Amino acid sequence: MKTENNKAAGAKEVTLSFLKALNEEDFKAARGYLNDDMKFIGVMGTRDSGDAYIKDMEKMKFKYKIQKVFEDGNDVSVFYDIDMGGTTIFCSGWYHLSNRKISTLNVIFDPRPLLEKK
């Protein structure tokens, strides 16, 4: 991955570019930031490939409002408010990159506001 100024992108830049693509509903670009065998682990389930994760994102169309980002080598932690279709939830995402692409994503949040809507 390269940034707009053609330098090799670090983990933070890749992660923020991925989230920007999701916010813009550019799912093809978002998929390009994921390893094929990307693993998603969340409160409500897991996904075992970049394709499966993007397929879900195309349906859900979440919007991310980033509050804070921390980078440590190939790991990035993001605190964000996620608009999950009318309900906004404060979440934490831990992104691990390998070969300049996201290989794992662990997301934690309190699911009660979503469960109460059902």
C-alpha positions in Angstrom: 0.0 0.0 0.0 1.2 3.5 -0.7 -0.1 6.8 0.5 -1.1 9.6 -1.8 2.4 11.1 -1.7 3.8 7.7 -2.8 5.6 6.8 0.4 5.1 3.3 1.9 2.2 3.6 4.3 2.6 2.6 8.0 0.1 0.6 10.0 -1.8 3.7 11.1 -2.1 5.2 7.6 -3.3 1.8 6.2 -5.9 1.5 9.0 -7.2 5.1 8.6 -7.3 4.7 4.8 -9.4 1.5 5.3 -11.8 3.2 7.6 -12.1 6.2 5.2 -12.9 3.8 2.4 -15.6 2.1 4.5 -17.1 5.6 5.4 -17.2 6.4 1.7 -18.8 3.0 0.9 -15.8 2.3 -1.4 -15.8 -1.4 -0.6 -13.5 -2.4 -3.4 -10.8 0.0 -2.0 -11.5 -1.2 1.5 -11.1 -4.8 0.4 -7.6 -3.9 -0.9 -6.4 -3.1 2.6 -7.3 -6.6 3.9 -5.3 -9.8 3.7 -7.3 -12.6 2.0 -7.2 -14.7 5.2 -8.1 -11.7 7.4 -9.7 -12.7 10.7 -12.5 -10.6 12.3 -13.4 -11.2 15.9 -16.3 -9.2 17.3 -18.8 -9.2 20.1 -21.6 -10.5 17.8 -19.6 -12.9 15.7 -16.5 -13.7 13.6 -15.5 -13.8 10.0 -12.6 -15.8 8.4 -11.8 -13.9 5.3 -11.4 -10.4 3.8 -14.2 -11.2 1.3 -16.6 -12.3 4.1 -15.9 -9.2 6.1 -16.4 -6.9 3.2 -19.7 -8.7 2.2 -21.0 -7.9 5.7 -19.8 -4.3 5.5 -21.6 -3.8 2.2 -24.9 -4.7 3.9 -24.4 -2.8 7.1 -22.8 0.4 5.8 -21.5 1.5 9.2 -20.1 5.0 9.6 -17.0 5.5 11.8 -16.3 8.7 13.7 -12.7 8.3 14.9 -12.0 9.6 18.4 -8.4 8.4 19.0 -5.7 6.3 17.3 -2.7 4.6 18.8 0.1 2.8 16.8 2.6 0.3 18.0 4.6 -1.3 15.2 2.1 -3.4 13.2 -0.7 -2.9 15.7 -3.2 0.0 15.6 -5.9 0.7 18.2 -8.8 2.9 17.3 -11.5 4.3 19.6 -14.5 5.3 17.5 -18.2 5.9 17.5 -19.8 3.6 15.0 -23.2 4.5 13.6 -24.8 1.1 13.3 -27.9 2.1 11.4 -29.5 4.5 13.8 -27.7 3.4 16.9 -24.3 4.9 17.6 -22.0 2.8 19.8 -18.6 3.6 21.3 -16.2 0.9 20.2 -12.5 -0.1 20.3 -10.9 -1.8 17.4 -7.5 -3.5 17.5 -6.0 -3.9 14.0 -2.9 -6.1 13.3 -1.2 -5.7 10.0 1.1 -8.1 8.1 2.6 -7.2 4.7 1.1 -3.8 5.0 -2.5 -5.2 5.1 -4.9 -5.8 7.9 -4.7 -9.5 9.0 -6.8 -9.4 12.2 -9.4 -7.1 13.6 -10.7 -7.5 17.2 -13.6 -5.2 18.1 -15.2 -4.7 21.5 -18.2 -2.7 22.6 -21.2 -2.9 24.8 -23.9 -4.6 22.7 -26.9 -3.8 25.0 -28.2 -0.8 22.9 -28.4 -3.1 19.8 -30.0 -6.0 21.7 -32.6 -3.7 23.3 -33.8 -2.7 19.8 -34.8 -6.3 18.9 
